[in-house]
Amino acid sequence: MRILFLTDDYPEEGGSSVAGVVHTLDQGLRHAGHDVSIITTHQTGEPIQRRDRVVSIPVSYRKSLRHYYCLHMPAVSRMLDEEIAKVKPDVIHAHNVHQHITYDGLRVARKHTEKLFLTLHDAMSFNYARLMTDRYLASEGKEVETTFLDHIQQVGLQWNPFRNRRIRRYIDRNVKTVFAVSHALKRALDVHGIPRVEVLPNGTDIGSWEASSEAIAAFKAKHDLNGKKVLFFGGRLSRDKGSTPLLTALRTIRETIPEVMLLVLGDKARLGGLIAEAKAEDLFATNIRCAGWLNQKEMAAAYGSVDVVTTPSLCLDTFNLINIEAMSAGKPVVGTIFGGTPEIVVDGITGFVRNPLKVEGYTEALLKLLKDDALAKRMGEVGRKRVEEHFSMERQTENVFRYYGN
C-alpha cells in the first residue's frame, strides 16, 4: 500500500514529539512492507527540499497571525496539491497540521484519496494552548470544556473568532477518521464537536531504549550520577509540565535522601528560569543536573542511569511519550492524573499516578520508589511488559492498518 504522511515537521527538520511518533509509525509500516512517503515543512526560506522519501515545502509567516494562517495559505495548498499528485497515495495520514501544513491541507488531501486520516496529538484543534484552565485543574481533569473567554485569555488580540468553527468544518468534510492518542483527549474532542473520533495510542520501538552497561556507566560518569538516587524529568520544560511541584518535592526528598539528584533533559536557559521562579537556586547547586538535549542513544543511556521517571504535568498532557520510553527501559514512573498518563501508567503496578497539586502525596510516591529498590525494579519490569502488550511499534502499526484497510 502507498501511504503518505503529512506533518508540520519531521526528525530531519524538527524534533517535536509528534515528529518522533510519525517516525516510529513510518518505521513500522515500512517494516511491514508498505511504501511510505512524507510531506513536511521548513521555515528557512529555501525552496522545496527533497531527500529520499521526504519532501519539505517552505512555509513562513508572522507568528502573531498563526491562528489565521493555520487555516489556509493558498501557496501552501498549491504546493501540497502538486506534491501529493506525484505520490499518488492510497492512504493519507495527517498529524497535527495546525501550524504549517494548514487545515486546508485536509481539503487538498481529500482530492487525492477517500482514505484520509488525521491524528490529533494535542488540544490545538479546539483550544489556543495547552488545556489547563482553573476549572480543569480543580475538577482533576474532568471539566474539559473551554470558552471564548478562555481563548481570549490565552492569546489576547490573536484570537480568531472563526477559527474553531472552520477547523471543525475542514475535518467534518474531508477526514474519514480522527484519531485521538488517548481517551482523555477523545473526551475533550467530543465535547468540542470534533467528529468521528477513535482512540489510537502511540507506540514506541521498545528495543531502542535499551542501553549497554558501558553506555550507562559513561553517562553516569559524565553527569556525576554515581552513588546518587536519581529522578528523571524531561521534555519541554515549562510551568504546565509541573516544574514547581517537582522542585518542591525535591526539596522535601533531600531531607531524607541527601544524595538525591534530579536529572533534567531540555533547554538549560528555560530550566534556569523555572528554578528562579520556584526559588530553588540552592537545589540547582547541589541536587540538579541538566543534560541539555540528547539524541536517541544518549536518551537510552539516561533512562538506564536513573531510578524513577516523572512528569507531573498540570495540563491535558494527552500522551506523554516519556512514560512509555521509560517503561520500555524498565523504569517505574510517577505520573500525573491530568491527561492520558493514567491510561499508560497503572497506579500501584507500573508506578504511581498522583495529582501534582497535592504535593505531599506526589512526594510520598517518589520517596517510596527511591527508598525501595526491589519495588522500583518490580514495577519497572511490569511496565516493560505493559508496553510490549499495548504500546509497541508493532501494536501501533497493526492498529492503524486496520483503519487503512477498511
Long-range contacts (C-beta under 8 A, 24 or more apart in sequence): 1-34, 1-35, 1-90, 1-91, 1-404, 2-34, 2-35, 2-37, 2-87, 2-88, 2-89, 2-90, 2-91, 3-29, 3-34, 3-35, 3-36, 3-37, 3-89, 3-90, 3-91, 3-92, 3-93, 3-404, 4-36, 4-37, 4-38, 4-39, 4-84, 4-87, 4-89, 4-91, 4-92, 4-93, 5-36, 5-37, 5-38, 5-39, 5-92, 5-93, 5-94, 5-95, 6-38, 6-39, 6-40, 6-80, 6-92, 6-93, 6-94, 6-95, 6-97, 6-101, 6-105, 6-109, 7-38, 7-39, 7-40, 7-94, 7-95, 7-96, 7-97, 7-101, 8-40, 8-41, 8-95, 8-96, 8-97, 8-98, 8-99, 8-100, 8-101, 9-40, 9-41, 9-100, 10-38, 10-40, 10-54, 10-56, 12-51, 12-54, 13-40, 13-41, 13-42, 13-56, 14-40, 15-293, 17-121, 17-235, 17-321, 18-95, 18-96, 18-121, 20-321, 21-95, 21-119, 21-121, 21-202, 21-321, 22-95, 24-202, 24-203, 24-204, 24-205, 24-393, 24-396, 25-93, 25-203, 25-393, 25-396, 25-397, 25-400, 27-205, 27-393, 28-203, 28-393, 28-394, 28-396, 28-397, 29-397, 29-400, 29-401, 31-397, 32-397, 32-401, 37-87, 37-89, 39-80, 39-83, 39-84, 39-87, 39-101, 41-76, 41-100, 41-101, 43-100, 48-79, 48-83, 55-83, 57-83, 59-100, 59-101, 64-158, 65-158, 66-99, 66-158, 67-128, 67-155, 67-158, 67-159, 67-160, 67-163, 68-160, 68-163, 69-102, 70-98, 70-99, 70-102, 70-103, 70-163, 71-102, 71-103, 71-104, 71-160, 71-163, 71-166, 71-167, 71-170, 72-102, 72-103, 72-104, 73-102, 73-104, 76-100, 76-101, 76-102, 76-104, 76-105, 77-102, 77-104, 77-105, 77-107, 77-108, 80-105, 80-108, 80-109, 81-108, 81-111, 84-108, 84-109, 84-111, 84-112, 85-112, 88-112, 89-113, 90-115, 90-404, 91-115, 91-116, 91-117, 91-404, 92-116, 92-117, 93-117, 93-118, 93-119, 93-400, 93-404, 94-118, 94-119, 94-175, 95-119, 95-121, 96-120, 96-121, 96-122, 96-124, 98-124, 98-125, 98-167, 103-166, 103-167, 103-170, 103-171, 104-170, 106-170, 106-171, 106-174, 106-175, 107-170, 107-173, 107-174, 109-174, 110-173, 110-174, 110-175, 114-176, 115-176, 115-404, 116-174, 116-175, 116-176, 117-175, 117-176, 117-177, 117-178, 117-179, 117-400, 117-403, 117-404, 118-171, 118-175, 118-177, 118-178, 118-179, 119-178, 119-179, 119-180, 119-181, 119-200, 120-178, 120-179, 120-180, 120-181, 120-185, 120-189, 120-194, 121-181, 121-318, 121-319, 122-185, 122-318, 123-185, 123-188, 123-316, 123-318, 125-164, 125-167, 125-171, 125-189, 125-192, 125-194, 126-164, 126-167, 126-188, 126-189, 126-192, 126-193, 126-194, 127-151, 127-154, 128-154, 128-155, 128-158, 128-159, 129-154, 129-155, 130-240, 130-315, 130-316, 130-317, 131-188, 131-315, 131-316, 132-240, 132-314, 132-315, 132-316, 132-338, 136-315, 136-316, 136-338, 137-314, 137-338, 137-357, 140-337, 140-338, 140-355, 141-184, 141-316, 141-337, 141-338, 141-339, 144-187, 144-188, 144-191, 144-316, 145-191, 145-192, 146-192, 164-192, 168-193, 168-194, 168-195, 171-195, 176-403, 177-403, 179-400, 179-403, 180-318, 181-318, 181-319, 181-340, 182-318, 182-319, 182-339, 182-340, 182-343, 183-340, 183-343, 184-316, 184-318, 184-339, 184-340, 184-342, 184-343, 185-316, 185-318, 185-319, 185-339, 185-340, 188-316, 198-403, 200-396, 200-399, 200-400, 200-403, 201-319, 201-340, 201-343, 201-344, 201-390, 201-391, 201-396, 201-399, 202-319, 202-321, 202-324, 202-391, 202-396, 203-324, 203-391, 203-392, 203-393, 203-394, 203-395, 203-396, 203-397, 204-321, 204-324, 204-325, 204-328, 204-387, 204-391, 204-392, 204-393, 205-392, 205-393, 206-328, 206-384, 206-387, 206-388, 206-392, 206-393, 208-296, 208-300, 208-328, 209-299, 209-300, 209-303, 209-325, 209-326, 209-328, 209-329, 210-300, 210-304, 210-328, 210-329, 211-297, 211-300, 211-301, 211-303, 211-304, 211-329, 215-297, 215-300, 215-301, 215-304, 216-301, 216-304, 216-305, 218-301, 219-298, 219-301, 219-302, 219-304, 219-305, 220-305, 223-263, 223-289, 223-291, 223-305, 224-261, 224-289, 225-261, 225-263, 225-289, 225-305, 225-306, 227-259, 228-259, 228-260, 228-261, 229-257, 229-259, 229-260, 229-261, 229-307, 229-370, 230-260, 230-261, 230-262, 230-263, 230-305, 230-306, 230-307, 230-308, 231-260, 231-261, 231-262, 231-263, 231-306, 231-307, 231-308, 231-309, 231-310, 231-366, 231-370, 232-263, 232-265, 232-302, 232-303, 232-306, 232-308, 232-309, 232-310, 232-326, 232-331, 233-262, 233-263, 233-264, 233-265, 233-309, 233-310, 233-311, 234-264, 234-265, 234-266, 234-302, 234-311, 234-322, 235-265, 235-266, 235-311, 235-320, 235-322, 236-266, 237-264, 237-266, 237-267, 237-270, 237-271, 237-274, 238-270, 238-274, 239-274, 239-277, 239-314, 240-313, 240-314, 240-315, 241-311, 241-312, 241-313, 241-314, 241-315, 241-317, 242-311, 242-312, 242-313, 242-314, 242-336, 242-356, 243-274, 243-277, 243-278, 244-274, 244-277, 244-278, 245-312, 245-314, 245-356, 245-357, 245-359, 245-362, 246-310, 246-312, 246-356, 247-274, 247-275, 247-278, 247-280, 247-283, 248-278, 248-359, 248-363, 249-312, 249-359, 249-362, 249-363, 249-366, 250-280, 250-283, 250-287, 250-288, 251-280, 251-283, 252-363, 253-363, 253-366, 253-367, 253-370, 254-283, 254-287, 256-367, 256-371, 257-367, 257-370, 257-371, 260-287, 260-370, 261-287, 261-288, 261-289, 262-287, 262-288, 262-289, 263-289, 263-291, 263-302, 263-305, 263-306, 264-288, 264-289, 264-290, 264-291, 265-290, 265-291, 265-292, 265-293, 265-294, 265-299, 265-302, 266-290, 266-292, 266-293, 267-292, 267-293, 268-292, 299-325, 300-329, 303-329, 303-331, 304-329, 306-331, 307-331, 307-369, 307-370, 307-373, 307-376, 308-332, 308-333, 308-334, 308-351, 308-366, 308-369, 308-370, 308-376, 309-333, 309-334, 310-334, 310-335, 310-366, 311-335, 311-336, 311-341, 312-336, 312-354, 312-356, 312-362, 313-338, 313-339, 313-341, 313-356, 314-338, 314-356, 314-357, 315-339, 317-341, 319-344, 320-344, 324-387, 324-391, 326-383, 327-380, 327-383, 327-384, 327-386, 327-387, 327-391, 328-384, 328-387, 329-380, 329-384, 330-377, 330-380, 330-381, 330-383, 330-384, 331-376, 331-380, 331-383, 332-369, 332-375, 332-376, 332-379, 332-380, 332-383, 333-383, 334-362, 334-365, 334-366, 334-369, 344-386, 344-391, 345-383, 346-382, 346-386, 349-379, 349-382, 350-379, 350-380, 350-382, 350-383, 350-386, 351-379, 351-383
